[in-house]
Every structure is written in C-alpha cells, then in structure tokens.
Amino acid sequence: MTTLIFAHPWHGSFNKAIFDIVRECIDQKGRDYQVIDLNKDGFNPIMTELELGLFAEGKYSDSLVGKYQEMLRITDELIIIFPIWWFSMPAILKGFLIKLC
C-alpha cells in the first residue's frame, strides 16, 4: 500500500499540483493508496505535557495519531509532499514525525 502525506495548507499551491499529479500516476497504474492530508485533517503538531508523558509509555491521546499509525503499519511505500520553508519542512510535518515515531 502506498501512503501519500500532504503537508501544505493551501490547496491552490504548487505542492498541491504535484500531489494531484502523483495521485493521477498511481491511479493510472491501478495501485492502492491512502492519503494523509495533515492540514485538512486538522492535525495538531504540538506535543503537550500530557502527550509527552503518554509518548514515553508508547500511548497517545490524539485519535489521529492512532489512525495514522494504523495507516502506516500497512504502508510499504511512502510519498511525502511538502514545501521547504526557511530551509526546513513545515511545523505540522515535524510534529507528525515526532508524535508518530
């Protein structure tokens, strides 16, 4: 299963155009895929004190974290589309990687 992660808040962006083309290519090949759109899903990248305590125990309080973990468990190909802002990835993607890894 291919998982596409999209991390851009504006759906009129160049990154969204790239995302759409990648999705079309996967569709044309008839392959299965799933999408994680961090901004559209309303993912909160901030690690709270409660979440940090749970993280140390391998748990979480944000239901999206559990959903995303299940999606990533069945993933054998990962495509991440995001802009480079100030020489780095957006904060929402950094928070995603920290909360899920």
N, CA, C and O atoms as CSV, one atom per row, in Angstrom:
chain,resi,resn,atom,element,x,y,z
A,1,MET,N,N,0.847,-1.186,0.000
A,1,MET,CA,C,0.000,0.000,0.000
A,1,MET,C,C,0.887,1.241,0.000
A,1,MET,O,O,1.845,1.338,0.767
A,2,THR,N,N,0.556,2.169,-0.857
A,2,THR,CA,C,1.249,3.450,-0.900
A,2,THR,C,C,0.494,4.453,-0.032
A,2,THR,O,O,-0.734,4.527,-0.079
A,3,THR,N,N,1.228,5.212,0.750
A,3,THR,CA,C,0.630,6.289,1.538
A,3,THR,C,C,1.213,7.609,1.070
A,3,THR,O,O,2.431,7.782,1.010
A,4,LEU,N,N,0.320,8.541,0.736
A,4,LEU,CA,C,0.713,9.896,0.366
A,4,LEU,C,C,0.462,10.798,1.564
A,4,LEU,O,O,-0.645,10.838,2.102
A,5,ILE,N,N,1.494,11.519,1.977
A,5,ILE,CA,C,1.338,12.501,3.050
A,5,ILE,C,C,1.483,13.876,2.419
A,5,ILE,O,O,2.489,14.178,1.777
A,6,PHE,N,N,0.465,14.700,2.610
A,6,PHE,CA,C,0.455,16.047,2.057
A,6,PHE,C,C,0.473,17.040,3.214
A,6,PHE,O,O,-0.362,16.974,4.116
A,7,ALA,N,N,1.444,17.968,3.175
A,7,ALA,CA,C,1.604,18.920,4.272
A,7,ALA,C,C,1.721,20.345,3.737
A,7,ALA,O,O,2.776,20.971,3.827
A,8,HIS,N,N,0.631,20.838,3.185
A,8,HIS,CA,C,0.579,22.229,2.744
A,8,HIS,C,C,-0.825,22.754,3.018
A,8,HIS,O,O,-1.807,22.090,2.687
A,9,PRO,N,N,-0.934,23.942,3.622
A,9,PRO,CA,C,-2.261,24.446,4.000
A,9,PRO,C,C,-3.111,24.983,2.846
A,9,PRO,O,O,-4.330,25.094,2.980
A,10,TRP,N,N,-2.482,25.317,1.713
A,10,TRP,CA,C,-3.227,25.937,0.623
A,10,TRP,C,C,-3.386,24.968,-0.538
A,10,TRP,O,O,-2.398,24.522,-1.123
A,11,HIS,N,N,-4.606,24.648,-0.866
A,11,HIS,CA,C,-4.854,23.686,-1.940
A,11,HIS,C,C,-4.772,24.301,-3.331
A,11,HIS,O,O,-5.127,23.654,-4.316
A,12,GLY,N,N,-4.304,25.555,-3.421
A,12,GLY,CA,C,-4.021,26.173,-4.705
A,12,GLY,C,C,-2.522,26.258,-4.952
A,12,GLY,O,O,-2.076,26.935,-5.878
A,13,SER,N,N,-1.755,25.576,-4.128
A,13,SER,CA,C,-0.292,25.666,-4.167
A,13,SER,C,C,0.320,24.774,-5.253
A,13,SER,O,O,-0.336,23.889,-5.803
A,14,PHE,N,N,1.592,25.038,-5.539
A,14,PHE,CA,C,2.360,24.197,-6.452
A,14,PHE,C,C,2.494,22.788,-5.873
A,14,PHE,O,O,2.447,21.805,-6.612
A,15,ASN,N,N,2.659,22.690,-4.551
A,15,ASN,CA,C,2.746,21.379,-3.905
A,15,ASN,C,C,1.471,20.574,-4.128
A,15,ASN,O,O,1.537,19.359,-4.316
A,16,LYS,N,N,0.314,21.231,-4.109
A,16,LYS,CA,C,-0.957,20.533,-4.357
A,16,LYS,C,C,-1.002,20.029,-5.792
A,16,LYS,O,O,-1.526,18.946,-6.050
A,17,ALA,N,N,-0.458,20.802,-6.728
A,17,ALA,CA,C,-0.400,20.357,-8.125
A,17,ALA,C,C,0.479,19.107,-8.243
A,17,ALA,O,O,0.137,18.171,-8.966
A,18,ILE,N,N,1.600,19.094,-7.538
A,18,ILE,CA,C,2.471,17.914,-7.516
A,18,ILE,C,C,1.715,16.724,-6.925
A,18,ILE,O,O,1.742,15.625,-7.479
A,19,PHE,N,N,1.048,16.950,-5.810
A,19,PHE,CA,C,0.259,15.905,-5.155
A,19,PHE,C,C,-0.767,15.314,-6.127
A,19,PHE,O,O,-0.902,14.095,-6.231
A,20,ASP,N,N,-1.489,16.192,-6.837
A,20,ASP,CA,C,-2.510,15.725,-7.784
A,20,ASP,C,C,-1.908,14.874,-8.898
A,20,ASP,O,O,-2.494,13.865,-9.289
A,21,ILE,N,N,-0.748,15.270,-9.410
A,21,ILE,CA,C,-0.088,14.504,-10.479
A,21,ILE,C,C,0.374,13.142,-9.960
A,21,ILE,O,O,0.206,12.131,-10.642
A,22,VAL,N,N,0.948,13.111,-8.773
A,22,VAL,CA,C,1.386,11.838,-8.181
A,22,VAL,C,C,0.181,10.913,-8.007
A,22,VAL,O,O,0.251,9.723,-8.316
A,23,ARG,N,N,-0.904,11.464,-7.519
A,23,ARG,CA,C,-2.116,10.670,-7.319
A,23,ARG,C,C,-2.650,10.137,-8.645
A,23,ARG,O,O,-3.057,8.978,-8.724
A,24,GLU,N,N,-2.653,10.961,-9.677
A,24,GLU,CA,C,-3.094,10.519,-11.000
A,24,GLU,C,C,-2.225,9.377,-11.522
A,24,GLU,O,O,-2.743,8.415,-12.090
A,25,CYS,N,N,-0.921,9.474,-11.337
A,25,CYS,CA,C,0.000,8.418,-11.783
A,25,CYS,C,C,-0.291,7.106,-11.065
A,25,CYS,O,O,-0.291,6.042,-11.685
A,26,ILE,N,N,-0.535,7.178,-9.773
A,26,ILE,CA,C,-0.848,5.970,-9.004
A,26,ILE,C,C,-2.186,5.389,-9.470
A,26,ILE,O,O,-2.326,4.174,-9.612
A,27,ASP,N,N,-3.164,6.264,-9.707
A,27,ASP,CA,C,-4.470,5.813,-10.220
A,27,ASP,C,C,-4.315,5.104,-11.560
A,27,ASP,O,O,-4.917,4.054,-11.780
A,28,GLN,N,N,-3.507,5.675,-12.460
A,28,GLN,CA,C,-3.313,5.091,-13.790
A,28,GLN,C,C,-2.688,3.712,-13.713
A,28,GLN,O,O,-2.968,2.853,-14.548
A,29,LYS,N,N,-1.843,3.495,-12.717
A,29,LYS,CA,C,-1.210,2.188,-12.544
A,29,LYS,C,C,-2.133,1.194,-11.841
A,29,LYS,O,O,-1.821,0.006,-11.752
A,30,GLY,N,N,-3.273,1.685,-11.342
A,30,GLY,CA,C,-4.234,0.810,-10.683
A,30,GLY,C,C,-3.783,0.332,-9.318
A,30,GLY,O,O,-4.219,-0.716,-8.842
A,31,ARG,N,N,-2.915,1.098,-8.693
A,31,ARG,CA,C,-2.391,0.695,-7.381
A,31,ARG,C,C,-3.239,1.277,-6.262
A,31,ARG,O,O,-3.862,2.328,-6.412
A,32,ASP,N,N,-3.248,0.574,-5.141
A,32,ASP,CA,C,-3.964,1.053,-3.960
A,32,ASP,C,C,-3.134,2.099,-3.238
A,32,ASP,O,O,-1.912,1.983,-3.148
A,33,TYR,N,N,-3.808,3.123,-2.724
A,33,TYR,CA,C,-3.118,4.145,-1.947
A,33,TYR,C,C,-4.083,4.762,-0.946
A,33,TYR,O,O,-5.302,4.630,-1.059
A,34,GLN,N,N,-3.513,5.424,0.015
A,34,GLN,CA,C,-4.279,6.164,1.009
A,34,GLN,C,C,-3.615,7.516,1.194
A,34,GLN,O,O,-2.423,7.674,0.931
A,35,VAL,N,N,-4.393,8.491,1.648
A,35,VAL,CA,C,-3.908,9.863,1.759
A,35,VAL,C,C,-4.000,10.351,3.196
A,35,VAL,O,O,-5.012,10.164,3.872
A,36,ILE,N,N,-2.932,10.974,3.640
A,36,ILE,CA,C,-2.922,11.709,4.906
A,36,ILE,C,C,-2.704,13.171,4.525
A,36,ILE,O,O,-1.622,13.549,4.075
A,37,ASP,N,N,-3.743,13.993,4.709
A,37,ASP,CA,C,-3.652,15.433,4.448
A,37,ASP,C,C,-3.670,16.112,5.814
A,37,ASP,O,O,-4.734,16.351,6.386
A,38,LEU,N,N,-2.494,16.417,6.325
A,38,LEU,CA,C,-2.357,16.886,7.701
A,38,LEU,C,C,-3.177,18.141,7.994
A,38,LEU,O,O,-3.831,18.215,9.035
A,39,ASN,N,N,-3.155,19.114,7.106
A,39,ASN,CA,C,-3.905,20.346,7.337
A,39,ASN,C,C,-5.405,20.116,7.229
A,39,ASN,O,O,-6.168,20.596,8.067
A,40,LYS,N,N,-5.830,19.393,6.215
A,40,LYS,CA,C,-7.248,19.120,6.017
A,40,LYS,C,C,-7.816,18.296,7.176
A,40,LYS,O,O,-8.965,18.483,7.575
A,41,ASP,N,N,-6.999,17.386,7.709
A,41,ASP,CA,C,-7.431,16.557,8.834
A,41,ASP,C,C,-7.472,17.331,10.145
A,41,ASP,O,O,-8.056,16.869,11.125
A,42,GLY,N,N,-6.854,18.501,10.162
A,42,GLY,CA,C,-6.806,19.282,11.401
A,42,GLY,C,C,-5.819,18.724,12.411
A,42,GLY,O,O,-6.014,18.859,13.619
A,43,PHE,N,N,-4.759,18.096,11.914
A,43,PHE,CA,C,-3.752,17.511,12.810
A,43,PHE,C,C,-3.068,18.604,13.635
A,43,PHE,O,O,-2.646,19.627,13.097
A,44,ASN,N,N,-2.965,18.376,14.935
A,44,ASN,CA,C,-2.297,19.313,15.841
A,44,ASN,C,C,-0.871,18.824,16.087
A,44,ASN,O,O,-0.680,17.792,16.730
A,45,PRO,N,N,0.135,19.549,15.586
A,45,PRO,CA,C,1.516,19.090,15.710
A,45,PRO,C,C,2.159,19.358,17.073
A,45,PRO,O,O,3.285,18.927,17.320
A,46,ILE,N,N,1.455,20.063,17.953
A,46,ILE,CA,C,2.047,20.445,19.238
A,46,ILE,C,C,2.026,19.269,20.207
A,46,ILE,O,O,0.982,18.654,20.424
A,47,MET,N,N,3.175,18.963,20.785
A,47,MET,CA,C,3.294,17.907,21.784
A,47,MET,C,C,3.040,18.527,23.155
A,47,MET,O,O,3.858,19.295,23.660
A,48,THR,N,N,1.901,18.186,23.749
A,48,THR,CA,C,1.567,18.719,25.072
A,48,THR,C,C,2.272,17.909,26.161
A,48,THR,O,O,2.853,16.858,25.892
A,49,GLU,N,N,2.211,18.410,27.383
A,49,GLU,CA,C,2.816,17.696,28.515
A,49,GLU,C,C,2.159,16.322,28.694
A,49,GLU,O,O,2.844,15.325,28.924
A,50,LEU,N,N,0.837,16.282,28.586
A,50,LEU,CA,C,0.116,15.014,28.692
A,50,LEU,C,C,0.579,14.036,27.619
A,50,LEU,O,O,0.865,12.872,27.902
A,51,GLU,N,N,0.649,14.528,26.374
A,51,GLU,CA,C,1.063,13.653,25.269
A,51,GLU,C,C,2.493,13.168,25.429
A,51,GLU,O,O,2.806,12.026,25.091
A,52,LEU,N,N,3.358,14.026,25.941
A,52,LEU,CA,C,4.749,13.623,26.148
A,52,LEU,C,C,4.837,12.496,27.171
A,52,LEU,O,O,5.610,11.553,26.999
A,53,GLY,N,N,4.047,12.595,28.232
A,53,GLY,CA,C,4.006,11.521,29.228
A,53,GLY,C,C,3.498,10.218,28.646
A,53,GLY,O,O,4.045,9.151,28.927
A,54,LEU,N,N,2.456,10.299,27.837
A,54,LEU,CA,C,1.904,9.099,27.197
A,54,LEU,C,C,2.866,8.531,26.162
A,54,LEU,O,O,2.997,7.314,26.030
A,55,PHE,N,N,3.544,9.422,25.420
A,55,PHE,CA,C,4.503,9.017,24.397
A,55,PHE,C,C,5.587,8.122,24.996
A,55,PHE,O,O,5.998,7.136,24.384
A,56,ALA,N,N,6.043,8.475,26.197
A,56,ALA,CA,C,7.084,7.693,26.870
A,56,ALA,C,C,6.596,6.273,27.181
A,56,ALA,O,O,7.399,5.356,27.347
A,57,GLU,N,N,5.270,6.104,27.258
A,57,GLU,CA,C,4.684,4.781,27.529
A,57,GLU,C,C,4.209,4.092,26.244
A,57,GLU,O,O,3.638,3.003,26.295
A,58,GLY,N,N,4.448,4.728,25.102
A,58,GLY,CA,C,4.006,4.161,23.833
A,58,GLY,C,C,2.521,4.364,23.576
A,58,GLY,O,O,1.920,3.637,22.786
A,59,LYS,N,N,1.921,5.362,24.248
A,59,LYS,CA,C,0.488,5.637,24.100
A,59,LYS,C,C,0.296,7.022,23.495
A,59,LYS,O,O,1.264,7.737,23.233
A,60,TYR,N,N,-0.957,7.390,23.278
A,60,TYR,CA,C,-1.281,8.694,22.699
A,60,TYR,C,C,-2.680,9.111,23.168
A,60,TYR,O,O,-3.481,8.274,23.586
A,61,SER,N,N,-2.957,10.410,23.091
A,61,SER,CA,C,-4.297,10.908,23.425
A,61,SER,C,C,-5.029,11.423,22.191
A,61,SER,O,O,-6.253,11.553,22.212
A,62,ASP,N,N,-4.309,11.715,21.129
A,62,ASP,CA,C,-4.885,12.244,19.895
A,62,ASP,C,C,-5.326,11.072,19.016
A,62,ASP,O,O,-4.501,10.253,18.609
A,63,SER,N,N,-6.616,10.994,18.727
A,63,SER,CA,C,-7.129,9.864,17.938
A,63,SER,C,C,-6.520,9.813,16.533
A,63,SER,O,O,-6.413,8.738,15.942
A,64,LEU,N,N,-6.120,10.976,15.996
A,64,LEU,CA,C,-5.485,10.972,14.673
A,64,LEU,C,C,-4.148,10.239,14.700
A,64,LEU,O,O,-3.761,9.622,13.707
A,65,VAL,N,N,-3.447,10.300,15.813
A,65,VAL,CA,C,-2.169,9.590,15.921
A,65,VAL,C,C,-2.412,8.094,15.760
A,65,VAL,O,O,-1.684,7.426,15.026
A,66,GLY,N,N,-3.416,7.565,16.432
A,66,GLY,CA,C,-3.746,6.144,16.302
A,66,GLY,C,C,-4.159,5.786,14.885
A,66,GLY,O,O,-3.751,4.753,14.354
A,67,LYS,N,N,-4.968,6.641,14.276
A,67,LYS,CA,C,-5.400,6.406,12.884
A,67,LYS,C,C,-4.197,6.384,11.949
A,67,LYS,O,O,-4.067,5.492,11.111
A,68,TYR,N,N,-3.326,7.367,12.098
A,68,TYR,CA,C,-2.149,7.440,11.229
A,68,TYR,C,C,-1.206,6.260,11.461
A,68,TYR,O,O,-0.625,5.741,10.508
A,69,GLN,N,N,-1.047,5.834,12.702
A,69,GLN,CA,C,-0.185,4.676,12.981
A,69,GLN,C,C,-0.710,3.436,12.279
A,69,GLN,O,O,0.067,2.663,11.719
A,70,GLU,N,N,-2.025,3.241,12.304
A,70,GLU,CA,C,-2.613,2.091,11.604
A,70,GLU,C,C,-2.388,2.190,10.100
A,70,GLU,O,O,-2.079,1.196,9.444
A,71,MET,N,N,-2.544,3.381,9.566
A,71,MET,CA,C,-2.320,3.573,8.129
A,71,MET,C,C,-0.869,3.275,7.768
A,71,MET,O,O,-0.603,2.650,6.741
A,72,LEU,N,N,0.062,3.710,8.593
A,72,LEU,CA,C,1.483,3.497,8.298
A,72,LEU,C,C,1.903,2.044,8.492
A,72,LEU,O,O,2.874,1.595,7.883
A,73,ARG,N,N,1.183,1.306,9.333
A,73,ARG,CA,C,1.509,-0.114,9.534
A,73,ARG,C,C,1.375,-0.919,8.243
A,73,ARG,O,O,2.123,-1.869,8.010
A,74,ILE,N,N,0.413,-0.527,7.406
A,74,ILE,CA,C,0.184,-1.289,6.162
A,74,ILE,C,C,0.861,-0.633,4.960
A,74,ILE,O,O,0.599,-1.008,3.817
A,75,THR,N,N,1.720,0.334,5.215
A,75,THR,CA,C,2.392,1.072,4.149
A,75,THR,C,C,3.709,0.417,3.767
A,75,THR,O,O,4.542,0.132,4.629
A,76,ASP,N,N,3.898,0.176,2.464
A,76,ASP,CA,C,5.210,-0.279,2.004
A,76,ASP,C,C,5.893,0.761,1.125
A,76,ASP,O,O,7.065,0.611,0.780
A,77,GLU,N,N,5.168,1.811,0.764
A,77,GLU,CA,C,5.757,2.913,0.006
A,77,GLU,C,C,5.169,4.213,0.561
A,77,GLU,O,O,3.953,4.358,0.688
A,78,LEU,N,N,6.058,5.150,0.887
A,78,LEU,CA,C,5.651,6.411,1.490
A,78,LEU,C,C,6.117,7.571,0.618
A,78,LEU,O,O,7.296,7.674,0.280
A,79,ILE,N,N,5.177,8.442,0.260
A,79,ILE,CA,C,5.496,9.629,-0.531
A,79,ILE,C,C,5.036,10.834,0.282
A,79,ILE,O,O,3.857,10.956,0.614
A,80,ILE,N,N,5.975,11.723,0.599
A,80,ILE,CA,C,5.670,12.908,1.399
A,80,ILE,C,C,5.861,14.138,0.521
A,80,ILE,O,O,6.932,14.343,-0.050
A,81,ILE,N,N,4.817,14.952,0.419
A,81,ILE,CA,C,4.858,16.164,-0.404
A,81,ILE,C,C,4.662,17.357,0.518
A,81,ILE,O,O,3.644,17.480,1.200
A,82,PHE,N,N,5.676,18.243,0.522
A,82,PHE,CA,C,5.649,19.405,1.408
A,82,PHE,C,C,6.564,20.496,0.860
A,82,PHE,O,O,7.490,20.206,0.103
A,83,PRO,N,N,6.308,21.752,1.240
A,83,PRO,CA,C,7.186,22.842,0.817
A,83,PRO,C,C,8.406,22.938,1.734
A,83,PRO,O,O,8.382,22.467,2.871
A,84,ILE,N,N,9.448,23.542,1.232
A,84,ILE,CA,C,10.615,23.862,2.057
A,84,ILE,C,C,10.449,25.320,2.499
A,84,ILE,O,O,10.482,26.240,1.682
A,85,TRP,N,N,10.272,25.504,3.788
A,85,TRP,CA,C,10.112,26.843,4.346
A,85,TRP,C,C,11.254,27.104,5.312
A,85,TRP,O,O,11.471,26.331,6.244
A,86,TRP,N,N,11.980,28.184,5.095
A,86,TRP,CA,C,13.106,28.551,5.961
A,86,TRP,C,C,14.068,27.375,6.106
A,86,TRP,O,O,14.516,27.063,7.209
A,87,PHE,N,N,14.381,26.731,4.992
A,87,PHE,CA,C,15.348,25.634,4.907
A,87,PHE,C,C,14.910,24.377,5.657
A,87,PHE,O,O,15.751,23.564,6.042
A,88,SER,N,N,13.624,24.212,5.864
A,88,SER,CA,C,13.131,23.059,6.602
A,88,SER,C,C,11.699,22.726,6.173
A,88,SER,O,O,11.102,23.424,5.354
A,89,MET,N,N,11.175,21.665,6.734
A,89,MET,CA,C,9.797,21.270,6.470
A,89,MET,C,C,8.857,22.060,7.372
A,89,MET,O,O,9.294,22.608,8.383
A,90,PRO,N,N,7.556,22.128,7.020
A,90,PRO,CA,C,6.592,22.840,7.858
A,90,PRO,C,C,6.463,22.199,9.248
A,90,PRO,O,O,6.690,21.001,9.418
A,91,ALA,N,N,6.099,23.017,10.221
A,91,ALA,CA,C,5.970,22.549,11.604
A,91,ALA,C,C,4.971,21.397,11.730
A,91,ALA,O,O,5.162,20.494,12.545
A,92,ILE,N,N,3.906,21.431,10.922
A,92,ILE,CA,C,2.901,20.371,11.019
A,92,ILE,C,C,3.498,19.007,10.664
A,92,ILE,O,O,3.106,17.991,11.238
A,93,LEU,N,N,4.434,18.983,9.732
A,93,LEU,CA,C,5.088,17.727,9.352
A,93,LEU,C,C,6.107,17.308,10.413
A,93,LEU,O,O,6.237,16.121,10.713
A,94,LYS,N,N,6.822,18.267,10.977
A,94,LYS,CA,C,7.747,17.949,12.073
A,94,LYS,C,C,6.989,17.335,13.240
A,94,LYS,O,O,7.416,16.327,13.802
A,95,GLY,N,N,5.855,17.946,13.607
A,95,GLY,CA,C,5.041,17.410,14.701
A,95,GLY,C,C,4.515,16.013,14.389
A,95,GLY,O,O,4.466,15.155,15.270
A,96,PHE,N,N,4.123,15.785,13.139
A,96,PHE,CA,C,3.663,14.468,12.708
A,96,PHE,C,C,4.754,13.424,12.925
A,96,PHE,O,O,4.502,12.360,13.491
A,97,LEU,N,N,5.961,13.734,12.474
A,97,LEU,CA,C,7.073,12.781,12.592
A,97,LEU,C,C,7.424,12.522,14.056
A,97,LEU,O,O,7.746,11.392,14.420
A,98,ILE,N,N,7.366,13.545,14.891
A,98,ILE,CA,C,7.703,13.366,16.301
A,98,ILE,C,C,6.626,12.547,17.016
A,98,ILE,O,O,6.945,11.622,17.762
A,99,LYS,N,N,5.362,12.880,16.793
A,99,LYS,CA,C,4.273,12.198,17.501
A,99,LYS,C,C,4.098,10.744,17.062
A,99,LYS,O,O,3.645,9.913,17.849
A,100,LEU,N,N,4.448,10.432,15.824
A,100,LEU,CA,C,4.205,9.080,15.327
A,100,LEU,C,C,5.419,8.167,15.362
A,100,LEU,O,O,5.281,6.958,15.178
A,101,CYS,N,N,6.586,8.708,15.589
A,101,CYS,CA,C,7.784,7.846,15.517
A,101,CYS,C,C,8.319,7.458,16.868
A,101,CYS,O,O,9.315,6.740,16.954
